[in-house]
Amino acid sequence: MEDVQRRIDALTSPIRREILWQVWGNELAAGEIAASFALSAPTISSHLRVLKEAGLVTARAQGTFRYYRANHDALRELQPLLATPGDRWEPADALPEIAGTSVSRRTAVVVRADVPASVEDTFRGLTDASLFSRWLGVPVAITNGVLAAEMEWGTNVRGRYVHLIGPHFIHFAWDAADDRTPAPGSELPAYVHLAAGGRRSCTVEVAQLVDDDEQAAFMDVAWGVVLGRLREGIARALRGEGGRRARRPKRSS
């Protein structure tokens, strides 16, 4: 209980809360964090020390630098204690701003994998056709922002890079092309987030929007295969070796 109280006390400072937002998805050096505030470096160091002692951030030394990252598990454990039940998500109504808007809801499938490569190399592995081909195990072509690949079991994949914010974010829209879907128009959006992990490692998280349970079941497997191959093959691909030995592709009739 003492640890919980220490963590709650650490969150009373708006500066420390803002630091946690900054290091939630990124590992940042103390100097990078300090540059975001109009405060002295010793003051930021003091805040970082409080967060570390409370277990809300982890610290890693590399040379003369110290890098910080949010402790996701500790913060998630606190959420039930911090949230105000019943009123946080109570929607406001009769607001004039919403009169001219339309709303729809979709489900997201979230798939995550730890990859033994830096964020920069992993981002390149997801956007460079030659490197993509090596770890995926089948030829990948990228022309004018459009990706095309045929998996070894015959599925043709087509997708568009909608937004690239390197090296941390990819907005991708894709579909499986066949006789029933010969042209784009029904692509489903996917959002790929890359966050630095330990030394030369990163976490890749894909949020894939779907319309129904059938699509969700398909995407569970599809993205599981893609991230599994990325995790297994990216290191070999970066060395110029094939990530996987693909079976001879079977063309659909």
C-alpha positions in Angstrom: 0.0 0.0 0.0 3.0 2.3 0.7 4.1 1.9 -3.0 0.7 2.8 -4.2 0.5 5.9 -2.1 4.0 6.9 -3.3 2.9 6.6 -6.9 -0.3 8.6 -6.3 1.8 11.3 -4.6 4.2 11.4 -7.6 1.2 12.1 -9.9 0.2 15.2 -8.0 2.7 17.3 -10.1 1.5 18.4 -13.5 5.1 18.4 -14.7 5.6 14.8 -13.7 2.3 13.9 -15.4 3.4 15.6 -18.6 6.8 13.7 -18.4 4.9 10.4 -18.3 2.9 11.4 -21.4 6.2 12.1 -23.2 7.9 8.8 -22.3 4.8 6.6 -22.6 5.6 5.4 -26.1 9.2 6.7 -26.4 12.4 6.2 -24.5 13.9 9.6 -24.1 17.2 11.0 -22.7 16.9 13.3 -19.7 18.2 16.2 -21.8 15.4 15.5 -24.4 12.8 15.6 -21.7 14.3 18.8 -20.2 14.2 20.6 -23.6 10.4 20.3 -23.6 10.0 22.4 -20.5 10.9 26.0 -19.5 12.6 24.6 -16.4 16.2 24.0 -15.4 17.8 20.7 -16.0 18.2 20.1 -12.2 14.5 20.7 -11.7 13.6 18.1 -14.3 16.2 15.7 -12.9 14.4 16.1 -9.5 11.1 15.2 -11.1 12.6 12.2 -12.9 14.0 11.0 -9.6 10.6 11.1 -7.9 9.0 9.2 -10.8 11.8 6.6 -10.7 11.6 6.1 -7.0 7.8 5.7 -7.3 8.3 3.0 -9.9 6.5 5.0 -12.6 9.4 5.2 -15.0 12.4 2.9 -15.7 15.9 4.3 -16.3 18.7 3.0 -18.5 22.2 4.3 -18.5 24.2 4.4 -21.8 27.5 6.1 -21.6 27.0 9.5 -20.0 23.3 9.6 -20.9 20.4 8.2 -18.9 17.2 7.2 -20.8 13.7 7.0 -19.3 10.6 5.1 -20.3 7.1 4.9 -18.6 6.4 1.8 -16.6 3.2 0.8 -18.3 2.3 -2.0 -15.8 2.6 0.3 -12.8 0.5 3.0 -14.4 -2.2 0.6 -15.5 -2.5 -0.8 -12.0 -3.2 2.8 -10.8 -6.0 3.5 -13.3 -8.8 1.9 -11.3 -7.8 4.0 -8.3 -7.6 7.2 -10.2 -10.7 7.1 -12.4 -14.0 8.5 -11.2 -16.6 5.8 -11.9 -19.7 6.7 -13.8 -19.0 10.3 -14.9 -15.7 10.3 -16.7 -17.2 9.0 -20.0 -20.7 10.4 -19.6 -21.5 12.0 -22.9 -22.6 15.6 -23.2 -25.7 16.2 -25.3 -27.4 19.1 -27.0 -24.1 20.7 -28.0 -24.4 22.9 -31.1 -21.0 21.8 -32.4 -22.1 18.2 -33.0 -25.2 19.1 -35.0 -23.5 18.9 -38.4 -21.4 15.8 -37.8 -21.9 12.1 -38.4 -20.6 9.3 -36.3 -19.8 5.6 -36.9 -18.2 3.0 -34.8 -15.7 0.3 -35.7 -13.9 -2.4 -33.8 -10.1 -2.6 -33.8 -7.9 -5.7 -33.7 -4.6 -4.9 -31.8 -1.6 -7.1 -32.5 1.8 -6.5 -30.8 5.3 -7.9 -31.1 8.8 -7.2 -29.8 11.2 -7.0 -32.7 15.0 -7.4 -32.4 15.9 -4.3 -34.4 16.0 -0.5 -33.8 12.9 1.6 -34.5 14.6 3.1 -37.5 15.6 -0.3 -39.1 12.1 -1.7 -38.4 10.4 1.3 -40.0 12.6 0.8 -43.0 11.8 -2.9 -43.0 8.1 -1.9 -43.3 8.5 0.7 -46.0 11.5 -0.4 -48.2 10.5 -3.0 -50.8 13.8 -4.9 -50.9 14.1 -5.2 -47.1 10.4 -6.0 -46.8 10.8 -8.9 -49.3 13.7 -10.4 -47.4 12.0 -10.8 -44.0 8.5 -11.5 -45.4 9.8 -14.3 -47.6 7.9 -13.3 -50.8 8.6 -10.6 -53.3 7.1 -7.2 -52.3 6.8 -4.3 -54.7 6.1 -0.7 -53.6 5.3 1.7 -56.4 4.0 5.2 -55.8 3.1 4.3 -52.3 1.2 1.2 -53.3 2.3 -2.2 -51.9 1.8 -5.4 -53.8 2.7 -9.0 -52.7 1.5 -12.5 -53.2 1.8 -14.8 -50.3 2.9 -18.4 -50.9 -0.5 -19.8 -50.4 -1.9 -17.6 -53.2 -3.4 -14.6 -51.4 -2.6 -11.3 -53.2 -2.2 -8.4 -50.9 -2.6 -4.8 -52.0 -2.2 -1.7 -49.8 -1.6 2.0 -49.7 0.7 4.0 -47.4 -1.6 6.8 -46.4 0.7 8.6 -44.0 4.3 7.9 -43.0 5.7 9.7 -40.0 9.1 8.0 -39.7 10.2 6.3 -37.8 7.3 5.9 -35.4 4.0 5.8 -37.3 2.5 4.2 -40.4 -1.1 4.6 -41.6 -1.8 1.8 -44.0 -4.9 0.8 -45.9 -5.0 -2.7 -47.4 -7.1 -5.5 -48.8 -6.7 -9.0 -50.2 -7.0 -8.6 -54.0 -8.8 -11.4 -55.9 -11.4 -11.8 -58.6 -14.1 -10.4 -56.2 -12.0 -7.3 -55.3 -10.1 -6.4 -58.4 -9.9 -2.7 -57.6 -9.4 -0.7 -54.5 -12.3 0.8 -52.6 -12.9 -1.6 -49.7 -9.5 -1.3 -47.9 -9.4 -1.4 -44.2 -7.2 1.1 -42.3 -4.4 -0.1 -40.1 -2.3 2.1 -37.8 1.3 0.8 -37.0 3.1 2.3 -34.0 6.8 1.7 -33.4 8.3 2.4 -30.0 11.9 1.9 -28.9 12.6 -0.9 -26.5 16.0 -1.9 -25.1 19.2 -1.7 -27.0 18.4 -2.3 -30.8 14.9 -3.5 -30.1 11.5 -2.1 -30.5 7.8 -2.8 -30.0 5.5 -2.9 -33.1 1.8 -2.5 -32.4 -0.8 -2.7 -35.1 -4.3 -1.4 -34.6 -6.4 -2.8 -37.5 -9.9 -1.5 -37.9 -12.6 -4.1 -38.9 -16.3 -4.1 -39.6 -17.4 -7.4 -38.0 -16.2 -10.5 -36.2 -15.4 -12.4 -39.4 -13.0 -9.7 -40.4 -11.5 -9.6 -36.9 -10.8 -13.3 -36.9 -9.1 -13.0 -40.3 -7.0 -10.0 -39.1 -5.9 -11.8 -35.9 -4.2 -14.4 -38.1 -3.1 -12.1 -40.9 -1.2 -9.6 -38.7 0.0 -12.4 -36.5 1.7 -14.0 -39.5 3.2 -10.6 -40.6 4.5 -9.6 -37.2 5.8 -13.1 -36.5 7.8 -13.1 -39.7 9.0 -9.6 -39.0 10.2 -10.7 -35.5 11.9 -13.8 -36.8 13.4 -12.4 -40.0 14.3 -8.7 -39.6 17.8 -9.3 -38.2 18.7 -11.6 -41.1 17.1 -9.3 -43.6 19.2 -6.4 -42.4 22.3 -8.5 -43.0 21.2 -9.1 -46.5 20.0 -12.6 -46.0 16.5 -14.0 -46.6 14.2 -13.8 -43.6 12.4 -17.0 -44.5 12.5 -19.6 -47.1 9.1 -19.2 -48.8 7.3 -22.1 -50.4 6.5 -21.9 -54.1 3.5 -19.6 -54.4 0.3 -21.2 -55.5 -1.8 -19.1 -57.8 -5.5 -19.0 -57.3 -7.7 -20.1 -60.2 
